[in-house]
Amino acid sequence: MAIVQMKKVSLVVLNSHRKESLKKLRKMGLLHLETVQGKGPVLALYKENSAAADKAISIIDEIKLPKKQLPVQVKLSKEGAIEKAKEIVSLNDKKKSLLDKISQDIIELERLSSWGSVDPDDFAYLAEKGIFLYMFEIPLDKYSLVGKESKTILVNSVNKTARFLLLSETEVTDRPADLPPEAYSVPVPDRSTDKIAADIAEAKARIAQIESELTEDKKYRAVLADLKNSLATDIEFENVYSGMERDQSGKAEEAKDSLEPMTVEDALAQAKAEEEESGNSLAWVTGYVPVDSMDKFESECRANEWAYAMADPAEEDFVPTKLHNNKLVSLIYPLTDFLDVTPGYHEYDISGWFLLFFCIFFAMIFADAGYGLLIALLGLLLYFKSKKGSRSLPVLVVLLGVCTMVWGTLTCSLFGISADRLPSLFTGLSSASPFAASTVGEEAANTNQKVFCFVLALIQLSIAHIKGIVSNRKSLKAIGEFGSLMQLWGMFYVVMNMVVDSSKFPLSDTGIPIRAFGFTFPSNLPIICIGVLLFGFALSFVFSNYDGSIGKSVLESCKNIISVLLGIVNVFSDIVSYIRLWAVALAGAAISSTVNSMAGPMFGKLALVIFAVVLLVFGHGLNMMLNLLSVIVHGVRLNTLEFSTHLGMTWSGTKYRPFSEGAKPFGEE
């Protein structure tokens, strides 16, 4: 288990050979580039086209069709695919615009629905004849309050509202004084209600046509996905190409950036002309190469006549992390990739420990041999369906299934069936297990499982501090790590007293020898454990912040006295946190038992057998899904939080991703 050492490399090429050199560098696939920020119209258009392709895929994916109705995929040129993506986006935007317009028109129709047919042209015609009409509404009981000076025509009185027209021989610019305040003006629509209704019908017809066209465009789904992958490669390359540092930025380039946007063809032509005119000016990129690949990198540099400078990364450099492990340990990579967690370059590679404890945590959470068997069978199915070179995940699933079967056997758990109904062969395998209720009783089995959780905590967290001691062996900080280890062991006894059994694990010397874990300890064991805890705290207080000076280390601890004191509480809570494995498994077992209890009586009636089977499949399937979520929440947490915190890990790394040829060129199979 190791993190591969890196070399920081600066590669220098002739500016005139910049694009050609980058293509060769990408083909080499060794240099992890530092972040560069490209610019220019070519990059901008690539990003614009990529966004269009991505949006077009989302649009047509929203259209669901039965498998039998899925169209045969059609190929297009890259330019044709770009135009098709833009067309799909444009159609969808038009559809949204029409939907908004329909919504607004419907609101307008509803506003005028009680007025009947309204046409603004009629109002304009009458105005030309010297007859000005204005629409008003007022509560029906207030209509009689309209003054006699205002000439009105009552249109209707529906829903306790009077609708009337205010008649005037001149244009009314101010509200008549004799109109009650309850009367409010109704604006005349911009077009007739008949035209609004016709526009709605026309828009709906156009939307139906657009939806038909978009459905037809599902035949371009594959070519759009190909385009998206191809453009991602183009963007990565152009970003590096346009973002490379050069010793001659030149006035011409500044002028180029100030010009109006140009076509890709013009931009490429201009970039090519600039390369040809750049003469012997230089361009360079900086990145990181694994030490085990430096020979190949140097050989390629000599073959291509590239200059380079090499050095060890500085402390402040953000160095990528490349892990090197055997095939067994590498099985954890699909999980860490899914979680997107990578150790920092200067942190630990805990892949092996992560895999070991994750398998144990997974098995303890599912805690059922039947579930383990199903998981293992699923892994085998995935294994035979997957291609060679991509079988890590199926093998990991099989491994997790086998581990679950082992723990389920130790706890005598099989699909939540009570032990007295299980086959004797299965119960016989768990007859010597201290974790099986059928062997030692339910209370003793639960107690033993809780103790096992705390023992797991002690082992895993001890490994963290032992690694810290080894890592800091040339510094007095190792004594601080040893102090943390002593705190952990002393606190373990306190947890046993407070959570497991206070009479069996007293905190004072009772004069009676203490029997635990198959051994007999002296009666003063509590005093020894508390002494170890306090002495460990003292060592940690003095040396945990050591950086060349004991005095400064103590001073730093004094500055953070609250967090230092809370550290003891954190050790307690970290150990107790492992009891979640038992608690979640207990909840899962209760669900399994409940499902069986509900389905059991149905098997006595032939008509209900189908319902019983459905209930069992649904109930146990749901329980397995909940267990899977619990694994992600609890099983992963114990590795990435409790264990990692004691290691001092923050998972702040970035994965080693060399500049390389990603997707195949557009159109290639």
Buried (B, 14 or more C-beta within 10 A) or exposed (E): BEBBBBBBBBBBBBBBBBBEBBEBBBEBEBBBBBEBEBEBBBBBBBBEBBBBBBBBBEBBEEEEEEEEEEEEBEEBEBEBBBBBBBBBBEBBEEBEEBEEEBEEBEEBBEBBEBBEEBBBEEBEEEEEEEEBBBBBBBBBEBBEBBEEEBEBEEBEBEEEBBBBBBBBEEEBEEBBEEBEEEBEEBEBBEBBBEBBBEBBEEBEEEBEEBBEEBBEBBBBBEBBBBBBBBBBBBBBBBBBBBBBEBEBEEEEBEEBEEEEEBEBEEBBEBBEEBBEEBEEBBBBBBBBBBEEBBEEBBEBBEEBEBEBEBEEBEEEBEBBBBBBBEEEBBBBBBBBEEEEBBBBBEBBBBBBBBBBBBBBBBBBBBBBBBBBBBBBEBBBEBBEEBEEEEBBBBBBBBBBBBBBBBBBBBBBBBBBBEBEEBEEEBBEBBEEBBBBBBBBEEEBBBBBBBBBBBBBBBEBBBBBBEBBBEBBEEBBBBBBBBBBBBBBBBBBBBBBBEBBBEEEBBBEBEEEEBEBEEEEBEBBBBEBBBEBBBBBBEBBBBBBBBEEEBEEBBEBBEEEEEEBEEBBEBBBEBBBBBBBBBBBBEBBBEBBBEBBEEBEEBEEEEEBEEEBEEBBEEBBEEBBEBBBEBBEEBBBBBBBBBBBBBBBBEBBBBBBEBBBBBBEEBBEE
